[in-house]
Amino acid sequence: MPLVVVTTSPRVAPGVLSHQAWRTLSSGRVLTASADHPQLPYLAEAGIEVEVVTATDHAALVRQAVDDTVVWLATEDEGFMRAVGHAALALDDPPVIEVVPGSYDLPGARVLDLVAVMDRLRTECPWDRKQTHASLVPYLIEEAYEVQHAVEQGTGLREELGDVLLQVAFHSRVADDFDIDDVADVIVGKLVRRHPHVFGDVSVESADEVNTNWEAIKATERAGKDLFDGVPMGQPALSLVAQLIRRAEAAGAPEGLAHAVGQGVARELFDLVRRAQEAGLDPEAELRGAALAYRARVEAWESR
């Protein structure tokens, strides 16, 4: 029989454990040396009884594991594994000692915890259960704008990116025909495919060459599709015009098609966007910058 040690990181949220850890904690007698271990209330709620051992007898613990499965819910005591290892070596027929990570600390591993939390919310929370892709779209748009605001303010970016990541995890959990691994697989494939200078044998000397290759690969991928396929028509009009012009010019559309579009103010705005594109400027960013400058001036005036 084994002695299974379930390790937990101080970074992991209480109640958020790996699936393997939950299965392990349900498989045998569970012991711990910490009466205030943050996971205890959640294990109790799940019906998993944990016995708190105030004075750890490592030799006795190892001997128990010879005849029965013993699960040790570890704290951050680094000396525990060393002590049980020495105790096991002293036996003629020592038990197998296994270590099961209760949480993951590799880069990106906390995303696994997010998936576990989202799975539980979708199963147990009435509000989360009733959401659809359509009902979640406004939140995704709002969170994206809050990321932009955080970048402009220079603060709060980590929290706002977390909110966007939640939306990705939420939509992936709501979907019937794909999950978050499928979503990650698509973007990983795209990144590898569009970076042949990193993952292939293409050589580049500058960021401009990288961008040229990227656009050429995108054009190949869009071959046979409509010119404006993938352009979100629901985006703000200023950025919509800029993207339409960019796509059209990349496809070699005659410049004259952009002249005399619309009437009155609409024509003037369209022409301004086209001029900004020709100057290498992002019209949305330019107008937003002017709006923020105007806001600052009004706030200064108000404070006086």
Steps between C-alpha positions, in 0.01 A plus 500: 500500500626852437555807709368779279604854579272771361689828475329836477639837401425814701397655168212261444157622603328300775275236351682504167698177471605291203268216396775251589525651850124470555505136389799428723344664805194280451699178476622433856556621852591870486730656759653844546707681759322834458168560676459826308593367156304723255364201309337330801159674482465410131602141556245473781232643272590232244461230766871429531601444861845626595667396824726766653818350649650739753827311544625338184661159547654452156599139566149408613353677199717302262415172677127572463550537126638146478152355556268782395489802270592807700459848355694783659371852437827688514579846625809697396726294730791413271639259760199268482602316181855461627376355830260248346766403249744412777223312685415298189863405440513355850235240411574169332196534275423873477179630339494695177510873565322712239471876470185649346495873423189661642562797276735581217773761501638468148451809279139502387401233749264726694288497186425139598365632828286749308359214291418309820330804655302568181390137483371516856323833446333375183382193691396650833419871449148578361616825337801343330291204382252720312756704303540464124754629250258779410438604862876511570601714201430837671730403788781404264475833317489692828800314640701564182438873535601483866832346395552794265420740784744323734777530241432872459492554877806286561335305782269204557598312186549163671148502643340609174685234300371247752145613426559451126650156565188413698288582198711268281468220756126568539426485127711185469302334779164606355582354158370156407735424211836617638679569827785723617761252374352529151515879528864486608579249223367738233703799616816295557474364147447849361797647689732220391380525140543878484845504663708289261807704601464354851355154437630444146799580283402850383752778577397858580699809589234737635154533647382638164599173330312307769189708431536453122523123543203503738281684248612272216413190704163650595430572132577137414268380777220725369538379141160412358314691767311828464722808520337623821455157659573527872458878523269558801233733365377578852818683602502882540464674166840673507695179544264320258578746220872470571491120481290499183741740329801297618353176363398661171838663438683178585288326234586768240159669487505821289563812710207676337255270679579686822414841357161669541369231735191615690373854533572801718670425830514125422703571188736729692551243776565221250755715320672585829532131582649434156749786544600367841557156348720652229704676770549174689278610788229311686196731472330341802807556717548855369143602576509325836817690589330827413196401707716425805684831460165681483380318811813603688450864401136500610591339833770763552249775422245345736752482786563876466 
